[in-house]
Amino acid sequence: MNYLQRILIALAFCLATGLATLRPAWSQTGAVLPLAPEDQQKITAKLGAGVVGQALPSQPITDTSVYFPLQDRSPSYLVTAGKNAGNTQTLPLAKRNRPNGQPAWRAALSPTLAAFVRQTVEGDLMMASVADSSHDVLVITNPANPFLLKGMQPGETRTFNQSVSVNYLDDPTRQDYSGNMTGAYTYVGTYQVSVPAGTYSAILMRVKVEGKVGPAHTTDTAYYFFAPQVGVVAMISQEDVEAFWIIHIDTSTGKVLASAS
């Protein structure tokens, strides 16, 4: 090997190393991403110590239905934090048929709270609205909230801006409150999650939102752990839509899967 060849090889090595350094962390397939201290603290406070264990290698989300199977089922959850702590709640996922033949899904988040989930042609799962039967209100976001996004890489964050309206079920034309929110949706990583229903390798999705709806300036962070072929095995989310969106009372609660059937 002559001198010129050595120089070219050295330059090629430096270029490759530089490109690897510039590559964003979320493009590293199989990366192990430990929980940030802030996330760890919030998750432990709401779900309990020992529920979320070691970080595991993460993979891109190539099929959202693997992590949230779209099929009728009635899983039950143990409430770990909030006013209903210690209770068990059955939270069904049920298919709804629209007049145009397109399927939609109603996913219960609590006995009085239901999210309406649809799958886009691209394969994303979006949450367009949430109904709170305890206050007879429907919160509609435009664009819809991300629930699971196809193609997301470990550690990746996607931001969004949306309008929010709060409508009353007994009078859909009445809209007393509306506003705008900004959000950040993050594929945090993959973790060992131990709940009453078993131990799972679950991906963690975090949603941070901030904005003003009506008189209230709201900030919130929600967490959803999805296990392959099972669905949500643990979550931290708001329990009372009206209190949170309009008055901004923190009603966040934790739930862990007690039975998948």
Helices and strands as residue ranges (DSSP letters): H 3-22, G 25-27, H 37-47, E 52-56, H 64-67, E 76-81, E 88-90, E 93-97, E 103-110, E 113-119, E 125-132, E 137-148, E 157-168, E 177-195, E 198-213, E 216-227, E 231-238, H 241-242, I 243-247, E 252-259
